[in-house]
């Protein structure tokens, strides 16, 4: 381009810096305007003077409004043309050759936030306190009537979306196979009918009780788990879906919720220490109404004017909250944001912050829900109802990024059951900071299980149960012989949902019975697990009951029912606990019914805990197990007329042989240190009847 830039040999190029180059672009661009009315838009453009026109007009003759600045027509309905443009110029022709103007559609739409009773628009507190888990069964983004956007939240300061990008849905259906199509509406109707939740009256919607709260939460969880199973069968992974949001949306649409009346104090039917794995569960039972905001409040007329008072808060790590020692909470108000461009916005004394400030002076009680990390799924959270607190003081300070924020010091009301403190104590035991009081044996299993099971007595001086041999699995003298060989799967990497070539999935009706977290997704008469002849590895999802307990359990001495079983870990509804191990004996071949599991008894299952596609129910089965001389931790599980654990019959087949097993799963979410119990069933032999000491509201007074 310039002489002297060329170099020959080793001579460096010389540049004449005194010269000014006249460089022309390779291509010149000229403005192109819409063609006047009646002319072809593809004709050769004629020179025209350059005219600057504001995007909203006024427009000279022959120039139409330019998209997306087209003004809406007077009717507001697409396809109905107004007679005049905003500038008063007759509409000679729409932009881009259309005969009518195009009504503009914004690239991003924003909902107008509501301000009634604490259900305010999204704030920084709302985003951070609700960034709850997208665990295996927490993964669906439904365009429902709820303003719930967890993983794709718009920053209120910038309008930009932040959070993890959505993963594209992957279809893992086998070639030539069609996805399983299931209409979920009849499933929900079946559940609501079974649990008597159809057409709840207004009294129950306004004020609940423990029994109603339990039914609503159980229906939500059963329905959510079933939808998770269906979603996985459709696309192989269920990624990108949120069945928890869809389940709660459908329940609320049908009016299935309670404690809708806002109140100061405890919510009826919810006990201190109860846990929730999904934020929408808090909304369904009225513990914390807003789906996103961390502060809930109500308007109270205490003087001539109404003023807001806080009723509940969620503290889950979104802000610099200080959990203190379990009785003190330093809570940060909502709002305040640092944008990506460095601009800082202070919190304002309005909405939830104002309600907390008013509660300081009124000294009313506030429900506190603490969010902790879900160890089983690190991106998830578990919500713990920690009871009632009072706000002692408030102040303003600058946070780490320079925002002015409000701080509130809350003190726990004395005399309540321990909740969050229990979680802190367990963590100290794990970390070795504190010792578990009353430990007799650090591991009752002597290494037979992957998790140690300690033996604890902090009640009396008894040194342990009667001697027995610990065996982790069921012992058969000989397996059942099948009339014909059973099919085995060839899933080398493990059984995957939606794989129509998997023989084990087909034996289960086309669905995998377990989630990736070990949650039982639907209850059936019989679950087919992979057997020894299958090609899948030991950690296959369809071998859930074969790997031993997943939670950290302990055998402990109860006050009046001998030895019992409980967990250090929270257990999800449907979560696997353990199998009943022992020796298989003949039906009726026992005189001492201690440490006996008898499947020939009559069990009264929850009405909805059955397969929705058949007439299956829990019928007597000729399987009797004795754990008196040898067994595992399940032998210490006590009876309850209102149990939190449910047994499920599981079969493992190999060629023409089959072994049946009893696996225990959680009926509902079970908090740490709550005793694990199941219903021992009914027997016709009256001489085996014993006095029941379970203490539940539905206690029959006896058990077998």
C-alpha positions as CSV (number, residue, x, y, z in Angstrom):
1,X,0.0,0.0,0.0
2,X,2.9,2.3,0.6
3,X,6.3,2.3,-1.0
4,X,9.1,1.5,1.4
5,X,7.1,-1.0,3.4
6,X,8.6,-3.7,1.2
7,X,11.8,-5.3,2.6
8,X,14.4,-7.2,0.7
9,X,16.7,-9.6,2.5
10,X,17.6,-8.5,6.0
11,X,17.1,-4.8,5.4
12,X,14.4,-3.5,7.7
13,X,11.6,-1.7,6.0
14,X,11.7,2.1,5.9
15,X,8.6,4.2,6.6
16,X,8.2,7.8,5.5
17,X,6.2,9.2,8.5
18,X,5.9,12.7,6.9
19,X,3.5,11.4,4.2
20,X,-0.3,11.4,4.8
21,X,-2.0,8.5,3.3
22,X,-5.4,8.9,1.5
23,X,-7.0,5.5,2.3
24,X,-10.5,4.8,0.9
25,X,-12.8,2.1,2.2
26,X,-13.4,-0.9,0.2
27,X,-17.2,-0.4,0.3
28,X,-19.3,2.6,0.9
29,X,-22.7,2.5,2.6
30,X,-25.6,4.8,1.7
31,X,-28.7,5.2,3.7
32,X,-31.8,3.4,2.2
33,X,-35.2,4.8,2.9
34,X,-38.6,3.1,2.4
35,X,-40.0,3.4,-1.1
36,X,-42.7,5.9,-1.7
37,X,-46.2,4.6,-2.0
38,X,-46.8,2.9,-5.3
39,X,-43.1,2.2,-6.1
40,X,-41.4,-1.2,-6.0
41,X,-39.1,-1.7,-3.0
42,X,-36.7,-3.5,-5.3
43,X,-36.3,-0.8,-7.9
44,X,-33.0,1.0,-8.2
45,X,-32.8,3.6,-5.4
46,X,-32.7,7.2,-6.5
47,X,-30.5,9.8,-4.8
48,X,-32.3,11.6,-2.1
49,X,-31.2,14.1,0.5
50,X,-30.3,12.8,3.9
51,X,-33.0,13.6,6.4
52,X,-32.8,13.1,10.2
53,X,-36.2,12.1,11.6
54,X,-36.8,11.4,15.3
55,X,-38.0,7.8,15.8
56,X,-41.4,8.9,17.0
57,X,-42.0,11.5,14.3
58,X,-43.1,13.8,12.8
59,X,-42.4,12.1,9.5
60,X,-42.2,13.8,6.0
61,X,-44.4,12.5,3.2
62,X,-43.3,9.1,2.0
63,X,-41.5,8.2,5.2
64,X,-43.2,5.7,7.5
65,X,-42.5,5.0,11.1
66,X,-39.6,2.6,11.7
67,X,-39.9,-0.6,13.7
68,X,-39.8,-1.0,16.7
69,X,-40.9,2.6,17.2
70,X,-44.2,2.1,15.5
71,X,-47.0,3.7,17.5
72,X,-49.8,1.4,18.7
73,X,-53.1,1.9,17.0
74,X,-56.0,3.4,18.8
75,X,-57.9,0.1,19.3
76,X,-54.9,-1.5,20.9
77,X,-55.6,-4.7,18.9
78,X,-53.3,-6.0,16.2
79,X,-54.6,-5.9,12.7
80,X,-56.9,-2.9,13.3
81,X,-55.3,0.2,11.6
82,X,-55.8,3.7,12.9
83,X,-56.4,6.4,10.3
84,X,-53.6,8.7,11.4
85,X,-50.1,8.3,12.5
86,X,-48.9,10.1,15.6
87,X,-47.7,13.0,13.5
88,X,-51.1,13.4,11.9
89,X,-49.7,12.2,8.5
90,X,-52.1,9.9,6.7
91,X,-51.0,6.3,6.8
92,X,-49.7,5.8,3.3
93,X,-48.2,2.4,3.9
94,X,-46.7,0.5,6.8
95,X,-43.0,0.0,7.2
96,X,-41.4,-2.9,5.4
97,X,-44.1,-2.9,2.7
98,X,-46.9,-3.9,5.1
99,X,-50.3,-2.2,4.5
100,X,-50.9,-1.7,8.2
101,X,-48.6,-0.6,11.0
102,X,-47.2,-3.2,13.3
103,X,-48.0,-2.8,17.0
104,X,-44.7,-2.8,18.9
105,X,-43.8,-5.7,21.2
106,X,-41.2,-5.0,23.9
107,X,-38.2,-7.2,23.9
108,X,-38.4,-7.8,27.6
109,X,-41.6,-7.6,29.6
110,X,-41.7,-6.8,33.3
111,X,-44.5,-7.5,35.7
112,X,-45.7,-4.7,37.8
113,X,-44.8,-5.6,41.4
114,X,-47.7,-5.8,43.9
115,X,-47.4,-4.3,47.4
116,X,-50.3,-5.9,49.2
117,X,-49.4,-7.5,52.5
118,X,-45.8,-8.2,51.9
119,X,-46.1,-9.8,48.4
120,X,-43.9,-7.2,47.0
121,X,-42.0,-7.1,43.8
122,X,-38.7,-8.8,43.5
123,X,-35.9,-7.3,45.6
124,X,-32.4,-8.2,46.3
125,X,-33.4,-10.0,49.4
126,X,-36.0,-11.9,47.4
127,X,-33.5,-13.1,44.9
128,X,-30.8,-14.1,47.3
129,X,-33.1,-15.7,49.9
130,X,-34.9,-17.7,47.3
131,X,-32.1,-19.0,45.1
132,X,-33.2,-22.4,46.2
133,X,-32.1,-25.7,44.9
134,X,-32.5,-27.1,41.4
135,X,-32.1,-30.6,42.7
136,X,-33.0,-33.7,40.8
137,X,-36.7,-33.2,41.5
138,X,-36.5,-29.4,41.6
139,X,-36.0,-28.7,38.0
140,X,-38.7,-27.1,35.9
141,X,-39.3,-23.6,34.8
142,X,-43.0,-23.3,34.2
143,X,-44.6,-20.2,32.7
144,X,-47.4,-20.2,35.2
145,X,-49.2,-17.5,37.1
146,X,-46.5,-17.3,39.7
147,X,-43.7,-14.8,39.5
148,X,-41.2,-17.4,40.4
149,X,-38.0,-17.3,38.5
150,X,-35.2,-18.8,40.5
151,X,-32.3,-19.6,38.2
152,X,-32.9,-16.9,35.6
153,X,-33.5,-13.8,37.7
154,X,-33.3,-10.3,36.3
155,X,-31.2,-7.9,38.3
156,X,-33.4,-5.1,39.5
157,X,-30.7,-2.6,38.9
158,X,-29.6,-3.5,35.4
159,X,-32.4,-5.4,33.9
160,X,-29.9,-8.0,32.9
161,X,-30.5,-11.7,33.6
162,X,-28.2,-13.4,36.0
163,X,-27.8,-16.9,37.3
164,X,-27.0,-20.2,35.6
165,X,-28.0,-20.5,32.0
166,X,-30.6,-23.1,31.2
167,X,-29.2,-26.4,29.9
168,X,-30.7,-27.5,26.7
169,X,-33.1,-30.4,27.1
170,X,-31.5,-33.7,26.0
171,X,-33.7,-36.4,24.5
172,X,-32.3,-39.8,25.5
173,X,-35.1,-41.8,24.1
174,X,-33.9,-45.0,22.4
175,X,-34.1,-44.9,18.6
176,X,-37.5,-45.7,17.4
177,X,-39.2,-45.4,20.8
178,X,-41.9,-43.0,21.7
179,X,-41.9,-41.0,25.0
180,X,-44.3,-42.1,27.6
181,X,-47.2,-39.7,27.6
182,X,-49.1,-39.4,30.9
183,X,-51.9,-36.9,31.6
184,X,-51.1,-35.5,35.1
185,X,-54.5,-34.0,35.7
186,X,-56.2,-37.3,36.5
187,X,-53.3,-38.2,38.8
188,X,-53.8,-35.0,40.8
189,X,-57.6,-35.6,40.9
190,X,-56.9,-39.1,42.2
191,X,-54.7,-37.8,44.9
192,X,-57.0,-35.0,46.0
193,X,-59.9,-37.4,46.2
194,X,-58.0,-40.0,48.1
195,X,-56.8,-37.5,50.7
196,X,-60.2,-35.7,50.8
197,X,-58.8,-32.4,49.6
198,X,-61.4,-31.7,46.9
199,X,-63.4,-28.5,47.4
200,X,-61.8,-27.4,50.7
201,X,-64.1,-25.0,52.6
202,X,-63.1,-21.5,53.3
203,X,-62.6,-22.2,57.0
204,X,-60.0,-24.8,56.4
205,X,-58.3,-22.6,53.8
206,X,-58.1,-19.8,56.3
207,X,-57.0,-21.8,59.3
208,X,-55.4,-25.3,59.2
209,X,-54.4,-27.9,61.6
210,X,-51.7,-30.6,61.8
211,X,-53.7,-33.2,60.0
212,X,-54.7,-30.9,57.1
213,X,-51.1,-29.5,56.8
214,X,-49.8,-33.1,56.6
215,X,-52.2,-34.1,53.9
216,X,-51.5,-31.1,51.7
217,X,-47.7,-31.5,52.0
218,X,-48.0,-35.2,51.3
219,X,-50.2,-34.7,48.2
220,X,-47.8,-32.0,46.9
221,X,-44.8,-34.3,47.4
222,X,-46.4,-37.4,45.9
223,X,-47.6,-35.5,42.9
224,X,-44.2,-33.7,42.4
225,X,-42.3,-37.0,42.6
226,X,-44.6,-38.6,40.1
227,X,-44.2,-35.7,37.7
228,X,-40.5,-35.9,38.1
229,X,-40.7,-39.6,37.0
230,X,-42.8,-38.7,34.0
231,X,-40.6,-35.8,33.0
232,X,-37.5,-38.0,33.1
233,X,-39.1,-40.6,31.0
234,X,-39.9,-38.0,28.3
235,X,-36.4,-36.5,27.8
236,X,-34.1,-38.8,29.7
237,X,-33.0,-36.4,32.4
238,X,-35.7,-34.0,33.3
239,X,-33.2,-31.2,33.3
240,X,-34.5,-27.7,32.9
241,X,-37.9,-28.7,34.5
242,X,-39.4,-27.6,37.8
243,X,-42.1,-30.1,38.8
244,X,-42.2,-28.4,42.3
245,X,-43.5,-25.2,40.7
246,X,-46.0,-26.9,38.5
247,X,-47.3,-29.1,41.3
248,X,-47.8,-26.1,43.6
249,X,-49.4,-24.1,40.8
250,X,-51.9,-26.8,40.1
251,X,-52.7,-27.3,43.8
252,X,-53.2,-23.5,44.4
253,X,-55.4,-23.3,41.3
254,X,-57.6,-25.9,42.8
255,X,-57.7,-24.1,46.1
256,X,-55.6,-26.7,47.9
257,X,-53.8,-24.6,50.5
258,X,-54.3,-23.6,54.1
259,X,-53.4,-20.9,56.7
260,X,-54.2,-18.2,54.1
261,X,-55.1,-15.8,56.9
262,X,-52.0,-13.8,57.8
263,X,-51.3,-13.9,61.5
264,X,-48.7,-13.0,64.1
265,X,-47.4,-16.1,65.9
266,X,-47.2,-19.7,64.9
267,X,-49.1,-21.1,61.9
268,X,-51.6,-23.8,63.0
269,X,-50.5,-27.3,62.2
270,X,-46.8,-26.5,61.7
271,X,-44.4,-27.5,64.5
272,X,-41.1,-25.9,65.4
273,X,-38.4,-28.0,63.8
274,X,-40.4,-29.0,60.7
275,X,-38.4,-29.0,57.5
276,X,-39.2,-28.2,53.9
277,X,-37.1,-29.0,50.8
278,X,-39.1,-26.7,48.5
279,X,-39.9,-23.0,49.0
280,X,-43.4,-23.5,47.6
281,X,-44.2,-25.8,50.5
282,X,-44.0,-22.8,52.8
283,X,-46.6,-21.0,50.7
284,X,-49.0,-24.0,50.5
285,X,-49.2,-24.3,54.3
286,X,-49.1,-20.5,55.0
287,X,-45.8,-20.5,57.0
288,X,-44.4,-17.8,54.7
289,X,-46.7,-16.6,51.9
290,X,-44.4,-14.7,49.4
291,X,-42.9,-17.0,46.8
292,X,-39.8,-14.9,46.5
293,X,-39.5,-12.1,49.1
294,X,-37.7,-12.9,52.3
295,X,-39.9,-10.7,54.5
296,X,-43.7,-11.3,54.9
297,X,-45.8,-8.7,56.6
298,X,-49.4,-7.6,57.2
299,X,-51.2,-4.3,57.7
300,X,-52.5,-3.7,61.2
301,X,-54.6,-0.8,62.4
302,X,-53.3,-0.1,65.8
303,X,-53.9,3.7,65.7
304,X,-55.8,5.9,63.4
305,X,-53.6,4.7,60.5
306,X,-52.6,1.2,59.4
307,X,-49.0,0.2,59.7
308,X,-47.1,-2.9,58.5
309,X,-45.9,-5.5,60.9
310,X,-43.6,-8.3,60.0
311,X,-45.0,-11.8,60.4
312,X,-42.2,-14.1,59.1
313,X,-38.7,-13.9,57.5
314,X,-36.6,-16.4,55.6
315,X,-32.8,-16.3,56.3
316,X,-31.0,-18.5,53.9
317,X,-27.6,-17.0,53.2
318,X,-28.5,-14.5,50.5
319,X,-27.2,-11.6,52.7
320,X,-24.6,-11.3,55.4
321,X,-26.9,-12.7,58.0
322,X,-25.3,-13.9,61.2
323,X,-26.9,-17.0,62.6
324,X,-25.3,-16.5,66.0
325,X,-25.5,-19.3,68.6
326,X,-28.9,-20.6,67.5
327,X,-30.9,-18.2,69.7
328,X,-29.7,-15.0,68.1
329,X,-30.1,-13.9,64.4
330,X,-28.7,-10.8,62.8
331,X,-30.9,-10.3,59.8
332,X,-30.2,-8.0,56.9
333,X,-33.1,-6.1,55.3
334,X,-34.2,-6.4,51.7
335,X,-33.1,-4.4,48.7
336,X,-29.8,-2.7,48.1
337,X,-27.8,-3.8,45.0
338,X,-24.5,-3.4,43.4
339,X,-24.7,-3.4,39.6
340,X,-22.1,-4.8,37.3
341,X,-21.2,-1.3,36.3
342,X,-20.2,-0.5,39.9
343,X,-23.2,1.6,40.8
344,X,-24.4,1.0,44.3
345,X,-28.0,1.4,45.5
346,X,-28.9,1.6,49.2
347,X,-31.7,-0.1,50.9
348,X,-34.8,1.9,51.6
349,X,-37.0,1.9,54.7
350,X,-40.1,0.6,52.9
351,X,-42.2,-2.5,52.5
352,X,-40.5,-5.4,54.4
353,X,-37.8,-3.2,56.0
354,X,-40.4,-0.8,57.3
355,X,-42.5,-3.7,58.7
356,X,-39.4,-5.0,60.6
357,X,-38.8,-1.5,61.9
358,X,-42.4,-1.2,63.1
359,X,-42.1,-4.7,64.7
360,X,-39.1,-3.4,66.8
361,X,-41.3,-0.9,68.5
362,X,-44.4,-3.1,68.7
363,X,-42.4,-6.1,70.0
364,X,-44.5,-8.6,68.1
365,X,-43.3,-12.1,67.5
366,X,-41.9,-13.0,64.1
367,X,-41.7,-16.5,62.6
368,X,-38.2,-17.4,61.5
369,X,-37.4,-19.9,58.8
370,X,-33.7,-20.7,58.4
371,X,-32.3,-22.0,55.1
372,X,-29.3,-24.4,55.2
373,X,-27.3,-26.1,52.5
374,X,-28.6,-29.4,51.3
375,X,-25.6,-31.7,51.8
376,X,-27.0,-34.3,49.4
377,X,-27.4,-31.6,46.7
378,X,-24.9,-28.8,47.3
379,X,-26.9,-26.2,45.2
380,X,-30.0,-26.9,47.1
381,X,-31.4,-25.6,50.4
382,X,-33.4,-27.0,53.3
383,X,-35.8,-24.7,55.1
384,X,-36.1,-25.2,58.9
385,X,-38.9,-23.6,60.9
386,X,-37.0,-22.3,63.9
387,X,-39.9,-20.9,65.8
388,X,-40.8,-17.4,67.1
389,X,-38.4,-14.5,67.6
390,X,-38.7,-10.9,68.7
391,X,-36.7,-8.0,67.1
392,X,-34.6,-6.4,69.9
393,X,-33.0,-3.6,67.9
394,X,-32.2,-2.3,64.5
395,X,-29.6,-0.1,62.9
396,X,-28.1,0.9,59.5
397,X,-24.6,0.2,58.3
398,X,-22.5,-0.2,55.1
399,X,-22.1,-3.7,53.8
400,X,-19.0,-5.1,52.0
401,X,-19.8,-3.5,48.7
402,X,-20.6,-0.1,50.2
403,X,-24.4,-0.2,50.2
404,X,-26.3,1.2,53.2
405,X,-28.3,-1.7,54.6
406,X,-30.6,-2.2,57.6
407,X,-29.7,-4.7,60.3
408,X,-32.1,-6.3,62.7
409,X,-31.2,-8.3,65.8
410,X,-33.7,-11.0,66.6
411,X,-33.8,-13.0,69.9
412,X,-35.5,-16.4,70.0
413,X,-38.5,-16.6,72.3
414,X,-37.6,-19.0,75.2
415,X,-39.5,-22.2,76.0
416,X,-39.7,-23.5,72.4
417,X,-38.4,-26.9,71.2
418,X,-34.9,-26.8,69.7
419,X,-34.7,-26.7,66.0
420,X,-31.7,-25.0,64.4
421,X,-29.7,-25.7,67.5
422,X,-30.0,-29.4,66.8
423,X,-28.5,-28.9,63.3
424,X,-25.6,-26.9,64.8
425,X,-25.0,-29.7,67.4
426,X,-24.9,-32.4,64.8
427,X,-22.4,-30.4,62.7
428,X,-20.2,-30.1,65.7
429,X,-20.3,-33.9,66.2
430,X,-19.3,-34.4,62.6
431,X,-16.5,-31.9,62.8
432,X,-15.2,-33.3,66.1
433,X,-15.7,-30.0,67.8
434,X,-18.0,-31.5,70.4
435,X,-18.6,-35.1,71.5
436,X,-22.0,-36.9,71.3
437,X,-23.2,-37.4,74.8
438,X,-24.1,-41.0,75.9
439,X,-22.3,-42.9,73.2
440,X,-21.8,-46.6,74.0
441,X,-20.5,-47.8,70.7
442,X,-19.2,-45.5,67.9
443,X,-20.2,-48.0,65.3
444,X,-22.8,-50.7,66.0
445,X,-22.2,-52.3,62.6
446,X,-18.4,-52.8,63.1
447,X,-17.9,-51.5,59.6
448,X,-20.5,-53.6,57.8
449,X,-22.2,-50.4,56.6
450,X,-20.7,-47.6,54.6
451,X,-21.9,-45.2,57.3
452,X,-21.1,-45.7,61.0
453,X,-24.2,-46.3,63.3
454,X,-23.5,-45.2,66.8
455,X,-25.3,-46.7,69.9
456,X,-26.4,-44.0,72.3
457,X,-28.1,-44.0,75.7
458,X,-28.5,-40.6,77.4
459,X,-31.6,-41.8,79.3
460,X,-30.5,-44.4,81.9
461,X,-27.6,-46.8,82.6
462,X,-28.5,-49.7,80.2
463,X,-25.4,-50.6,78.3
464,X,-27.1,-51.8,75.1
465,X,-29.6,-54.2,73.6
466,X,-29.4,-58.0,73.8
467,X,-26.7,-59.6,71.8
468,X,-27.3,-60.2,68.1
469,X,-25.2,-60.7,65.0
470,X,-25.1,-57.7,62.7
471,X,-25.9,-58.7,59.1
472,X,-26.4,-56.0,56.5
473,X,-28.7,-57.9,54.1
474,X,-31.4,-60.6,54.0
475,X,-30.5,-64.2,54.1
476,X,-32.4,-66.8,52.1
477,X,-32.1,-70.5,52.6
478,X,-33.0,-70.8,48.9
479,X,-34.5,-68.2,46.5
480,X,-37.8,-68.4,44.8
481,X,-37.8,-70.3,41.5
482,X,-39.5,-68.5,38.6
483,X,-41.5,-70.4,36.0
484,X,-39.4,-68.8,33.3
485,X,-36.1,-66.9,33.2
486,X,-36.4,-63.2,33.8
487,X,-34.9,-60.7,31.4
488,X,-31.8,-58.8,32.5
489,X,-30.7,-55.4,31.4
490,X,-27.5,-54.6,29.5
491,X,-27.0,-51.0,30.7
492,X,-23.2,-51.0,31.2
493,X,-23.2,-47.5,32.5
494,X,-26.3,-47.9,34.6
495,X,-30.0,-47.8,33.9
496,X,-31.2,-44.4,32.5
497,X,-34.7,-43.0,32.5
498,X,-36.4,-43.1,29.1
499,X,-34.4,-46.1,27.8
500,X,-37.0,-48.4,26.2
501,X,-34.3,-51.0,25.6
502,X,-33.7,-51.5,29.4
503,X,-35.5,-54.7,30.5
504,X,-35.6,-53.6,34.1
505,X,-37.3,-50.3,33.2
506,X,-39.9,-52.2,31.2
507,X,-40.5,-54.5,34.2
508,X,-41.4,-51.3,36.1
509,X,-43.9,-50.1,33.6
510,X,-41.6,-48.0,31.6
511,X,-40.3,-45.8,34.4
512,X,-37.3,-45.9,36.7
513,X,-38.6,-46.2,40.3
514,X,-35.9,-44.0,41.9
515,X,-34.5,-40.6,41.3
516,X,-30.8,-39.8,41.2
517,X,-31.0,-38.9,44.9
518,X,-32.4,-42.2,45.9
519,X,-36.0,-40.9,46.2
520,X,-38.8,-43.4,45.5
521,X,-40.8,-41.6,42.8
522,X,-44.0,-43.7,42.9
523,X,-45.4,-46.4,45.1
524,X,-46.2,-49.8,43.6
525,X,-47.1,-53.2,44.7
526,X,-43.7,-54.5,43.6
527,X,-40.6,-52.8,42.4
528,X,-38.2,-54.6,40.1
529,X,-34.5,-53.9,40.9
530,X,-31.6,-55.0,38.9
531,X,-30.3,-58.5,39.7
532,X,-26.9,-60.2,39.7
533,X,-27.3,-61.1,36.0
534,X,-27.7,-57.4,35.0
535,X,-24.8,-55.6,33.4
536,X,-25.2,-52.4,35.3
537,X,-22.7,-51.3,38.0
538,X,-23.4,-51.5,41.8
539,X,-24.1,-47.7,41.9
540,X,-26.9,-48.1,39.3
541,X,-30.0,-46.0,40.2
542,X,-32.1,-49.2,40.0
543,X,-30.1,-50.9,42.8
544,X,-31.1,-48.3,45.5
545,X,-31.9,-50.7,48.3
546,X,-28.7,-52.8,47.7
547,X,-26.2,-50.2,48.8
548,X,-27.1,-49.9,52.5
549,X,-28.2,-46.8,54.4
550,X,-27.4,-43.5,52.8
551,X,-28.1,-41.3,55.9
552,X,-26.1,-41.2,59.1
553,X,-28.3,-43.2,61.6
554,X,-28.0,-43.9,65.3
555,X,-29.7,-46.4,67.6
556,X,-30.8,-44.7,70.8
557,X,-32.6,-45.5,74.0
558,X,-36.1,-44.1,74.2
559,X,-37.9,-43.0,77.4
560,X,-40.5,-45.7,77.4
561,X,-40.3,-47.9,74.2
562,X,-36.9,-49.6,74.5
563,X,-34.4,-48.9,71.7
564,X,-35.2,-46.8,68.7
565,X,-33.8,-45.6,65.4
566,X,-33.2,-42.0,64.2
567,X,-31.1,-40.1,61.8
568,X,-28.5,-37.3,62.0
569,X,-29.4,-36.3,58.5
570,X,-32.6,-34.8,57.2
571,X,-34.4,-37.3,55.0
572,X,-36.5,-36.3,52.0
573,X,-40.0,-37.6,51.5
574,X,-39.5,-40.9,49.6
575,X,-35.9,-41.1,50.6
576,X,-34.4,-44.6,51.1
577,X,-33.6,-45.5,54.7
578,X,-32.6,-49.1,54.9
579,X,-33.7,-52.7,54.2
580,X,-35.1,-55.1,56.7
581,X,-32.3,-57.6,57.2
582,X,-32.5,-61.0,58.9
583,X,-33.3,-64.6,58.1
584,X,-36.3,-65.6,56.0
585,X,-38.5,-68.0,57.8
586,X,-41.8,-69.8,57.0
587,X,-45.1,-68.0,57.6
588,X,-46.4,-68.7,61.1
589,X,-43.2,-70.5,62.2
590,X,-42.5,-68.3,65.1
591,X,-43.7,-68.1,68.7
592,X,-41.8,-65.0,69.8
593,X,-42.9,-62.1,67.6
594,X,-40.1,-59.7,68.8
595,X,-37.9,-58.6,65.9
596,X,-40.2,-60.1,63.4
597,X,-41.3,-58.6,60.1
598,X,-44.5,-60.4,58.8
599,X,-45.6,-59.4,55.4
600,X,-48.6,-61.7,55.7
601,X,-50.3,-59.2,58.1
602,X,-52.8,-56.7,56.9
603,X,-51.4,-53.2,56.5
604,X,-53.5,-50.1,56.0
605,X,-51.4,-48.0,53.6
606,X,-52.0,-44.4,52.7
607,X,-54.9,-44.4,50.2
608,X,-52.8,-42.8,47.5
609,X,-49.6,-44.8,48.0
610,X,-50.3,-47.2,45.1
611,X,-49.7,-47.3,41.4
612,X,-52.1,-45.0,39.6
613,X,-52.4,-47.3,36.6
614,X,-53.7,-50.5,38.2
615,X,-55.7,-51.8,41.2
616,X,-52.6,-52.5,43.2
617,X,-52.7,-52.3,46.9
618,X,-50.6,-53.6,49.8
619,X,-51.9,-57.2,50.0
620,X,-50.5,-59.9,52.3
621,X,-47.4,-61.5,50.9
622,X,-45.8,-64.8,52.1
623,X,-42.6,-63.2,53.4
624,X,-41.6,-63.4,57.1
625,X,-38.2,-62.2,58.4
626,X,-36.7,-62.9,61.8
627,X,-34.1,-60.4,63.0
628,X,-33.9,-61.8,66.5
629,X,-30.5,-63.5,66.3
630,X,-29.1,-61.6,63.3
631,X,-30.2,-58.4,61.6
632,X,-29.4,-54.8,60.9
633,X,-30.5,-51.4,62.2
634,X,-34.1,-51.9,61.0
635,X,-34.8,-54.3,63.9
636,X,-34.8,-51.3,66.2
637,X,-37.5,-49.4,64.3
638,X,-40.5,-49.0,66.6
639,X,-44.2,-49.1,65.7
640,X,-46.4,-46.0,65.4
641,X,-50.0,-45.6,64.4
642,X,-48.9,-42.4,62.6
643,X,-45.6,-43.5,61.1
644,X,-43.1,-41.5,59.1
645,X,-41.7,-44.6,57.3
646,X,-43.3,-46.9,54.8
647,X,-42.2,-50.3,53.6
648,X,-42.0,-51.3,50.0
649,X,-41.7,-54.8,48.5
650,X,-38.7,-55.1,46.2
651,X,-37.7,-58.1,44.0
652,X,-34.3,-58.9,42.5
653,X,-34.3,-61.4,39.7
654,X,-31.5,-63.4,38.1
655,X,-32.2,-65.9,35.4
656,X,-35.0,-68.1,36.9
657,X,-34.4,-67.2,40.5
658,X,-35.9,-64.3,42.5
659,X,-35.4,-62.9,46.0
660,X,-37.9,-60.6,47.7
661,X,-36.8,-57.8,50.0
662,X,-38.4,-55.2,52.3
663,X,-37.1,-51.7,51.8
664,X,-38.1,-48.7,54.0
665,X,-38.7,-45.2,52.6
666,X,-39.7,-41.9,54.3
667,X,-43.4,-41.0,53.9
668,X,-42.7,-37.3,54.4
669,X,-39.7,-35.1,55.1
670,X,-38.1,-36.2,58.4
671,X,-36.0,-33.7,60.4
672,X,-32.8,-34.9,62.1
673,X,-33.1,-36.7,65.4
674,X,-36.8,-37.5,64.9
675,X,-37.5,-41.2,65.6
676,X,-38.1,-43.4,62.6
677,X,-41.2,-45.5,62.9
678,X,-43.5,-47.7,60.7
679,X,-46.8,-49.5,61.2
680,X,-46.4,-53.1,62.3
681,X,-49.7,-54.1,60.7
682,X,-52.8,-55.9,61.9
683,X,-52.9,-59.6,62.9
684,X,-56.0,-61.8,63.5
685,X,-54.3,-63.5,66.5
686,X,-55.5,-61.5,69.5
687,X,-52.9,-63.1,71.8
688,X,-50.2,-61.0,70.0
689,X,-51.9,-57.7,70.7
690,X,-49.7,-55.3,72.8
691,X,-50.3,-51.9,74.3
692,X,-49.3,-49.1,72.0
693,X,-47.2,-46.2,73.4
694,X,-46.7,-44.3,70.2
695,X,-48.5,-41.2,71.6
696,X,-49.8,-40.1,68.2
697,X,-53.2,-38.4,67.7
698,X,-54.4,-41.4,65.7
699,X,-53.2,-44.1,68.1
700,X,-55.2,-47.3,68.0
701,X,-54.2,-48.1,71.6
702,X,-52.6,-51.4,70.6
703,X,-50.3,-53.0,68.0
704,X,-49.2,-56.5,67.0
